[in-house]
Amino acid sequence: MSTNIEELVNIYLTIRNQRENILHEYEAKDADLKKDLQTVEQSLLAVCNETNTDGFKTGSGTVTRKLNERFYCNDWDNFRNFVLEHKAVDLFERRIHQGNFKEFMAGHEQDGLPPGINVMREFSITVRKPTAK
């Protein structure tokens, strides 16, 4: 093995470890700040609830209370049937499930890609630390 390659792998692992350390520090600090923000948000929401208002202005900024809605499904088979029955395919997000699509294509390679589908392939590198022996 060339010393140059050995050095490149060592540099790669060093940089990756530094990034992981920085990321862990950031995530810990960010978690604390998120917790603080939630506390303040709950206090501001309480003010809106107590005053029965959807917002207010202060010298420091404007507070707006809004209702967030997020829909979720607990019976996909039933919902899929509903979508097909009402021809409401736009209720689904437009993205391809990568794992399922790869599995489908494994059995249909001879057919080529379905209409409207493109594929992007690229090589990547994985470097692992040596294992202890």
N, C-alpha and C positions, 0 to 999 in steps of 0.2 A: 504494500500500500504506500502510496506516495505521501511524504510528509506534508505536502501542500493540501492534499485531500484530508488528512488527519487534522490539520490545522483548521480547515474550513468547517469540518464537523464540530470541532471544539468551539469555534467562534459561534456557529449556529446555536449550539446548546447553551452557551453563555448568554447570548442575546435573548433566546427564548425564556430562560430562567429569570433574567432581569425583567422582561415584560410581564411574566407571571407574578413576580414580587410586586411590581408597580400596580398591576391590576388588582391584586388582593388588598393592597393598601387603599387604593381608590374605592373599591367596593365596600370596605369597612367604613371609611369616612362617609361615603355616599349613603350607606344604610342609616347611619346616625342622622345625617341631614334630612333624609326622607322621613324618618320618624319625627323629627322636629317639625317639618312641614305639615305632616298629618295632624299633629297636635294643634298647630296654628289654624289649619283649615277647619278642623272640627270646632274651634272657638268661633271662627268667622261664620261658619254654618249655623251655629247656635244663635248668633246675633241675628242672622236673617230669619231663622225660625221664630225667635222671640218677638221680632218686630213685624213678622209676617210680610216680608219684602223679598224681592228677587235680587236685590243688590243695593249698594250705596257707594257714595263717593267720599273720599277723604283727601286730605292734602297730600298724602303719600301715594294714593292710587285708588282705583275703582275695584270694588268687589262685586262679582256677579254670581248668583246662584243659578245653576242649571241642572236639569234632570237628565241624567245619562241612562240610556237604555241599551242593553246588550242582549240579543236573543241567542238562545242555545237550544240544542236538540237532545232529547234523551231517548228518542226512538227513531233512528235513521231510516229503517225500513218503511215505517208508517209515513214519515215525512217525504221520502222519495216517491212513494205511491201518490201522495197528495200533489207533489210537484208535477208528476207526469199526468195525473188526472186533469189538473188545471193548466197544463202547458205553461208552467211558470218556472222554466229552467233558470231564469235570471235571479231566482232566489238563492242560487248557489254562487259561490265565488268562482272566478274564472282562473283556475290554476290546475296544474296537473300534479297528481300525487306521484312523486318520483318513484318510490318503491313499488307501488302497484303497477305503474306504467312499465318499469323495467321488467317486472314479472310477466306482464302481458306480452311484451315484445319478445321475451325469451321463447315463447311458444308460437310466435308469429313472425320470426325473423325473415322468412322467405317472402312474406307479403310486403316488406318494406314499411316505411313510416306511414301512418294514417295521414289523410289530407290535412293540411294546415299545421302540421307538426314539423319542427326542425329540431336538430340535436346539436349541442355544443359539447365537444370533448376536449379536455386538456389534461396534460400530465401534471402531477404535483409531486412534491417530495415530502417524505415523512422521515424524521430523524428521531431515533430512540436512544436513550442513555444505555450504556452497556449494563447488562444484568450481572449481579453479583454471583460469583461461582463458588 
